[in-house]
Amino acid sequence: METSKNKIALVTGGSRGLGKDMALRIAERGNDVIITYHSNKDAAEAVISEIESRGQKAIALQLAVEDSASFENFKNDVTDALKKQFDRTSFDYLVNNAGIGMHAPIAETTSAQFDQLFNIHLKGPYFLTQSLLPLIADNGGIINVSTGLARFALPGYSAYASMKGGIEVFTTYLAKELGSRGINANVIAPGAIATDFGGGVVRDNEQVNNFISSNTALGRVGQATDIGGVVAFLCSDDANWVNAQRIEVSGGQSI
């Protein structure tokens, strides 16, 4: 018998940037949270403490999304955490957020760079989702993270955007195949965000920041806090009838 009255969201890459804001905003809605981190355990624990200070349960688990061979062990870690920390055998929402940025023109993109982006942004979310499907509760949800660059093109992001285009197609298929379980699947597509993503170029390069701001209807680049609330909405009963949708969160970039 599962006794937890709160729903649980699992957010990959939840120790910093967009994932951190997603986790905090999900907790603000009264949900418990599992976050993953790649290597910075201290940062992850700081997020956990902040969530707990808001009255919700939270736990951090290590995960390398580029290593699909590790997913079975990770599934076991999640199963154990659900039982010990939440008195549950399932969680309700999976947010595939973890990722890296990379800038390279087509003529200069290496096979190694392409493979790294593929493993982190497409193969990883595909097989992580597959591995965790038995743990996702019926009538839950899956939220994948794409990019505005899958709609508009900026030189240097061809490989990255191609993987995100694949994620958008994958999301549609998830919605189709999991509908019989009442699970919805949607994708958010952030525009340019001022974080440490991609070496912090949007945040720290004034020329890049000004260029993006001038091409965005709302006149500025995005902040991490512009994104989390949208994900928190999708991780709620309010979004039960939203399915197979691409929601761009870009302030109207390149329209």
HELIX and SHEET records of a PDB file:
HELIX    1   1 GLY A   17  GLU A   28  1                                  12    
HELIX    2   2 LYS A   41  SER A   53  1                                  13    
HELIX    3   3 SER A   68  SER A   70  5                                   3    
HELIX    4   4 PHE A   71  ALA A   81  1                                  11    
HELIX    5   5 LEU A   82  PHE A   86  3                                   5    
HELIX    6   6 ILE A  106  GLU A  108  5                                   3    
HELIX    7   7 SER A  111  PHE A  118  1                                   8    
HELIX    8   8 ASN A  119  LYS A  123  3                                   5    
HELIX    9   9 GLY A  124  LEU A  132  1                                   9    
HELIX   10  10 LEU A  133  LEU A  135  5                                   3    
HELIX   11  11 GLY A  148  ALA A  150  5                                   3    
HELIX   12  12 SER A  158  LEU A  178  1                                  21    
HELIX   13  13 GLY A  179  ARG A  181  5                                   3    
HELIX   14  14 PHE A  197  GLY A  200  5                                   4    
HELIX   15  15 VAL A  201  ASP A  204  1                                   4    
HELIX   16  16 GLU A  206  SER A  214  1                                   9    
HELIX   17  17 ALA A  224  ASP A  226  5                                   3    
HELIX   18  18 GLY A  228  LEU A  234  1                                   7    
HELIX   19  19 ASP A  237  ALA A  239  5                                   3    
SHEET    1   A 7 ALA A  58  GLN A  62  0                                        
SHEET    2   A 7 ASP A  32  TYR A  37  1                                        
SHEET    3   A 7 ILE A   8  VAL A  11  1                                        
SHEET    4   A 7 PHE A  91  ASN A  96  1                                        
SHEET    5   A 7 ILE A 136  VAL A 145  1                                        
SHEET    6   A 7 ASN A 184  PRO A 190  1                                        
SHEET    7   A 7 ARG A 246  VAL A 249  1                                        
END                                                                             
